[in-house]
Amino acid sequence: MYNRIINVDNEYNDSVFLWGARQVGKTTWLNAKYPACRTYDLLRPSEFERLLRRPEILSEELEDFGENDTVIIDEIQKLPQLLDEVHSLIQRKNIRFILSGSSARKLKKLGTNLLGGRATREQMFPLVSAEIPDFDLIRAVNNGMIPRHYMVDNPKERLRGYVGIYLNEEIRQEALTRNLQSFSRFMEVAAQCDGEMLVYKNIAQDCGIDYRTVKEYFTILEDTLLGYLIPGFTSSRKRRAIAAPKFYLFDVGLANYLTHRNSLRPGSDDFGHAFEHFIIQEIIAYLGYNHIDERLTYWRTSGGYEVDAIIGEGRVAIEIKATDEAKSRHTHDLKAFSEDFPDARLIIVSLDKYRRKMNGVDVIPATEFLRDLWQGAII
């Protein structure tokens, strides 16, 4: 098992909602970290049906538990009515609950009791480079970082099954959309938009659906933790910036599968797209695990300048280039950004062999960038 970075413990012993897309490793990690804790697994039909019939049995079974006890309920979104019992137990007995699931969307849509602020929120991401002792960049860019996919030589069949599980279980069972066929077509088009600025009307034409439905579908992907909308950075003063968001699926392996990108190697355009996605994926996870209260945005101007990642209010600007030798021209957009934000740290992440400084820009090989990122030396 990988040594995951996530930590759900805190000095106040608060209860926790632990969210994460399917198969990122929530259940495996919880079982390993809390082997002696009472666990209710709602994926087990017998457990689900028993608690569905009588949710109050949870309180009866935990009557002798107290403030020194932790109880885990896995896949809590499958049985929202349990949250009333959980809330009561927290109030009466001060039991600590860890409530894991793949999406809070259904709970929010039903107006479900979300414990009135008595539980913190954590998110588990796919594996990150710092969790893998013998991390392989090329494997990560090709396979993605879902544990079951990263560890095999060819994850295609597992990815096929993953997409099927998502469409059937997350979308149909949660009744998030009535037209699964149109959503399936949308997923293919959304994957083609991976890492691109979204123009909803164009996507709607490609999918044959209304643009408002497209916006709702992207919201579904965000709410079910299958994708991220990265807003445009609009605080620049000298150049008019574009506010439209970019979209990234939550794992580069999933994007590769849906766009039919196979056997990616440095030097190809497809590798470049996947490489950028992977670096963004790591930055998102770093910000999430470390609870850094700074937004990740990207910068694009009407004049054509673009920087892949901006941290906070222009504190760090990062350009991602899958080249084995960053050239002076690759600093052009970063230098334009620095005209508005002269104190910004400017970084190119590349496949260069060694770290160097060029035109005031730090050129950092990808593996060194990832090491520095997770050691807190970038953000």
C-alpha positions in Angstrom: 0.0 0.0 0.0 1.2 3.5 -0.8 1.9 5.9 2.1 -0.8 8.5 1.4 -0.3 12.2 2.3 -3.8 12.9 3.4 -4.5 13.5 7.1 -8.0 13.7 8.6 -7.0 13.9 12.3 -7.0 17.2 14.1 -6.5 18.6 17.6 -10.2 19.0 18.2 -11.1 15.4 17.1 -13.7 16.7 14.7 -15.9 14.5 12.6 -15.0 14.5 8.9 -16.6 14.2 5.5 -13.9 12.5 3.3 -14.8 12.9 -0.3 -13.0 11.5 -3.4 -13.7 10.1 -6.8 -14.2 6.4 -7.1 -11.1 4.2 -6.7 -8.7 6.9 -5.5 -8.1 4.7 -2.4 -10.4 6.0 0.3 -11.6 2.7 1.6 -8.2 1.0 1.4 -6.6 3.9 3.3 -9.4 4.1 6.0 -9.1 0.3 6.6 -5.4 0.5 7.0 -5.4 3.7 9.2 -8.3 2.7 11.4 -8.3 -1.1 11.5 -10.0 -1.3 14.9 -12.8 1.2 14.3 -16.4 0.2 13.7 -17.0 0.5 10.0 -20.3 0.5 8.1 -19.8 -0.2 4.4 -22.9 0.8 2.5 -21.6 -0.9 -0.7 -22.4 -4.2 1.0 -26.1 -5.0 0.1 -26.8 -6.5 3.5 -25.5 -3.5 5.4 -27.2 -1.0 3.2 -30.6 -2.8 3.4 -30.4 -3.2 7.1 -29.8 0.5 7.7 -32.2 1.5 5.0 -35.1 -0.3 6.8 -34.3 1.2 10.2 -31.8 4.1 10.2 -32.2 4.4 14.0 -30.5 1.0 14.5 -27.2 3.0 14.1 -27.9 4.9 17.3 -28.9 1.7 19.1 -25.7 -0.1 18.0 -23.5 2.9 19.1 -25.2 3.6 22.4 -22.2 2.4 24.4 -19.7 4.5 22.2 -18.4 7.8 23.4 -16.0 10.7 22.7 -12.9 8.4 22.5 -14.5 6.3 19.7 -14.3 6.8 15.9 -16.9 5.3 13.6 -16.5 5.1 9.8 -19.4 5.1 7.4 -18.3 4.4 3.8 -20.3 5.6 0.8 -22.5 7.8 3.0 -24.1 9.4 -0.1 -26.0 6.1 -0.7 -28.1 6.6 2.5 -28.5 10.3 3.3 -31.1 9.6 6.0 -28.3 8.2 8.2 -27.0 11.7 8.7 -29.8 12.6 11.1 -28.7 9.7 13.3 -25.1 10.7 13.0 -25.9 14.3 13.9 -27.7 13.1 17.0 -24.9 10.8 18.1 -22.3 13.7 17.7 -24.5 15.9 19.8 -25.4 13.4 22.5 -22.3 11.2 22.7 -19.5 13.2 21.0 -18.6 10.3 18.8 -16.2 11.1 16.0 -17.4 10.0 12.6 -15.5 9.7 9.3 -18.1 9.8 6.5 -16.6 8.9 3.1 -18.1 9.1 -0.3 -17.7 10.0 -3.9 -20.0 12.9 -4.1 -21.9 15.3 -1.9 -24.1 16.4 -4.8 -27.0 14.1 -4.0 -26.9 15.1 -0.4 -27.0 18.8 -1.2 -29.8 18.4 -3.8 -32.0 16.5 -1.3 -31.4 19.2 1.3 -29.9 16.6 3.5 -28.6 17.3 7.0 -24.9 18.0 6.5 -24.3 18.1 10.3 -24.6 21.9 10.7 -20.9 22.6 10.5 -20.0 19.8 13.0 -17.8 18.0 10.4 -14.8 19.3 8.5 -14.3 18.5 4.8 -11.4 16.7 3.3 -10.7 15.4 -0.2 -8.6 12.5 -1.3 -7.0 12.8 -4.7 -5.5 10.2 -7.0 -1.9 9.2 -6.1 0.6 12.0 -6.2 4.3 11.7 -7.1 5.5 12.2 -3.4 3.5 9.0 -2.4 5.4 6.7 -4.8 9.0 5.8 -3.8 10.1 4.8 -7.4 7.9 7.4 -9.1 7.9 7.1 -13.0 7.0 10.3 -14.8 6.3 8.6 -18.1 4.1 5.9 -16.5 2.2 8.6 -14.7 1.6 10.7 -17.8 0.3 7.6 -19.7 -1.6 5.7 -17.0 -2.8 8.4 -14.7 -2.6 8.2 -10.9 -5.6 6.2 -9.9 -3.8 3.4 -7.9 -5.2 0.4 -9.8 -4.3 2.1 -13.1 -0.8 3.5 -12.3 0.5 0.1 -11.1 -0.2 -1.9 -14.3 1.6 -1.8 -17.7 -1.6 -1.3 -19.7 -4.6 0.2 -17.8 -6.9 0.3 -20.9 -9.4 -2.4 -19.7 -9.5 -1.0 -16.2 -10.2 2.5 -17.6 -12.9 1.1 -19.8 -14.5 -0.5 -16.7 -14.0 2.7 -14.7 -15.9 4.8 -17.3 -18.7 2.3 -17.3 -18.9 2.3 -13.5 -19.0 6.0 -13.3 -21.8 6.4 -15.9 -23.9 3.6 -14.5 -23.4 4.2 -10.8 -22.6 7.9 -10.2 -24.9 9.3 -12.9 -27.8 6.8 -13.1 -28.1 5.9 -9.5 -27.9 9.4 -8.2 -30.4 10.5 -11.0 -28.1 13.3 -12.0 -29.2 13.2 -15.6 -32.1 11.5 -17.3 -30.4 11.1 -20.6 -27.4 8.8 -20.1 -26.7 8.6 -23.8 -26.3 12.3 -24.2 -24.1 12.5 -21.1 -21.9 9.7 -22.5 -21.5 11.7 -25.7 -20.8 14.8 -23.6 -18.0 13.0 -21.7 -16.2 12.3 -25.0 -16.4 15.9 -26.1 -15.5 17.1 -22.6 -12.3 15.0 -22.8 -11.4 16.7 -26.0 -11.7 20.0 -24.1 -9.3 18.8 -21.4 -6.9 21.6 -20.7 -8.7 24.0 -23.0 -10.8 27.2 -22.4 -14.5 26.3 -22.4 -16.9 27.8 -25.0 -20.2 26.3 -23.9 -22.1 27.1 -27.1 -19.5 25.3 -29.3 -19.5 22.2 -27.1 -23.3 22.2 -27.1 -23.3 22.1 -30.9 -20.8 19.2 -30.9 -23.0 17.3 -28.4 -26.4 18.2 -30.0 -27.8 19.6 -26.7 -28.6 23.0 -25.3 -25.6 25.1 -24.0 -27.4 25.4 -20.6 -27.4 21.6 -20.3 -23.7 21.6 -21.2 -23.0 24.0 -18.3 -25.0 21.8 -16.0 -23.1 18.7 -17.1 -19.8 20.4 -16.3 -21.1 21.2 -12.9 -22.0 17.6 -12.4 -18.4 16.6 -13.3 -17.2 19.1 -10.7 -19.6 18.1 -8.0 -18.9 14.4 -8.4 -15.2 15.2 -8.3 -14.6 13.9 -11.8 -13.3 17.3 -13.1 -12.1 20.7 -12.3 -13.0 24.1 -13.7 -10.0 26.4 -13.4 -11.1 30.1 -13.7 -9.3 32.7 -15.7 -7.0 35.1 -13.8 -8.5 38.6 -14.4 -6.5 40.9 -12.0 -4.0 42.0 -14.6 -4.2 45.7 -15.5 -2.2 46.3 -18.6 -3.8 43.6 -20.7 -7.5 42.5 -21.0 -7.7 39.0 -19.5 -10.2 36.3 -20.4 -12.4 35.0 -17.6 -13.7 31.8 -19.2 -12.7 28.7 -17.3 -10.4 25.9 -18.4 -11.5 22.3 -17.7 -9.4 19.3 -16.6 -10.7 15.8 -15.8 -9.6 14.8 -12.4 -7.0 12.2 -13.7 -4.9 12.4 -16.8 -5.3 8.6 -17.4 -9.0 9.1 -17.8 -8.5 11.9 -20.2 -6.0 9.8 -22.2 -8.6 6.9 -22.4 -11.5 9.1 -23.5 -9.3 10.9 -26.2 -7.7 7.7 -27.4 -4.2 8.8 -26.5 -1.9 5.8 -26.3 1.8 5.0 -25.7 2.7 8.6 -25.1 6.3 9.6 -25.4 8.1 13.0 -25.2 8.2 14.9 -28.4 4.6 14.4 -29.5 1.7 16.9 -29.1 -0.4 14.3 -27.2 2.4 13.9 -24.7 2.6 17.6 -24.3 -1.1 17.9 -23.5 -1.0 15.0 -21.0 2.2 16.3 -19.4 0.5 19.7 -18.7 -2.6 18.0 -17.3 -0.5 15.8 -15.0 1.5 18.8 -13.6 -1.8 20.7 -13.0 -3.2 17.6 -11.3 -0.3 17.6 -8.9 -0.7 21.3 -8.1 -4.4 20.9 -7.4 -3.7 18.0 -5.0 -0.9 19.9 -3.2 -3.2 22.9 -2.7 -6.0 20.6 -1.4 -3.9 18.5 1.0 -2.2 21.5 2.5 -5.4 23.6 2.8 -3.7 26.5 1.0 -6.1 29.4 0.8 -4.9 30.6 -2.6 -6.8 30.0 -5.9 -5.3 28.2 -8.8 -6.1 30.1 -12.0 -4.7 30.4 -15.5 -3.9 33.6 -17.5 -5.0 34.3 -21.0 -5.3 37.7 -22.7 -7.2 38.9 -25.7 -3.8 39.5 -27.3 -2.8 35.8 -27.1 -0.6 35.7 -24.0 -1.2 32.6 -21.9 0.3 31.2 -18.7 -0.8 27.7 -17.6 -1.0 28.2 -13.8 -1.2 31.3 -11.5 -1.1 30.9 -7.8 -3.0 33.4 -5.7 -2.9 37.0 -6.8 0.0 36.6 -9.1 2.5 35.3 -6.5 3.7 32.4 -8.7 3.3 31.9 -12.4 4.0 28.5 -14.0 4.4 27.6 -17.6 4.4 23.9 -18.5 6.5 22.8 -21.5 7.1 19.2 -22.5 10.4 20.0 -24.2 13.8 18.7 -23.3 15.3 22.1 -23.7 13.3 25.2 -22.8 14.1 28.1 -25.1 14.1 31.9 -24.7 10.8 32.1 -26.6 9.2 29.9 -23.9 9.7 32.7 -21.4 7.7 35.2 -23.5 4.3 34.9 -21.9 5.7 34.7 -18.4 7.7 37.9 -18.9 4.5 39.6 -20.2 2.7 38.5 -17.0 5.6 39.9 -14.9 5.0 43.4 -16.3 1.8 43.5 -14.2 3.3 41.4 -11.3 7.0 42.2 -11.1 7.4 40.3 -7.8 5.9 37.1 -9.2 8.1 34.0 -9.2 8.3 32.8 -12.8 8.7 29.1 -13.5 8.9 26.8 -16.5 8.4 23.2 -15.8 10.1 21.2 -18.5 12.0 18.0 -19.4 15.3 19.8 -19.2 18.2 17.7 -17.7 19.3 20.3 -15.2 17.8 23.3 -13.4 18.8 26.7 -14.7 17.9 30.4 -14.8 16.9 32.1 -18.1 15.7 35.6 -18.6 14.7 35.8 -15.0 12.7 32.6 -15.2 13.4 29.4 -13.2 13.6 26.5 -15.6 13.0 23.4 -13.4 13.0 19.7 -14.6 9.7 18.1 -14.0 10.9 15.6 -11.4 12.7 18.3 -9.4 9.7 20.6 -9.7 7.5 17.8 -8.2 10.0 17.2 -5.4 10.2 20.9 -4.6 6.4 21.2 -4.8 5.7 18.6 -2.2 8.5 19.9 0.0 6.8 23.3 0.1 9.4 25.1 -2.0 7.2 26.2 -4.9 4.0 27.4 -3.4 
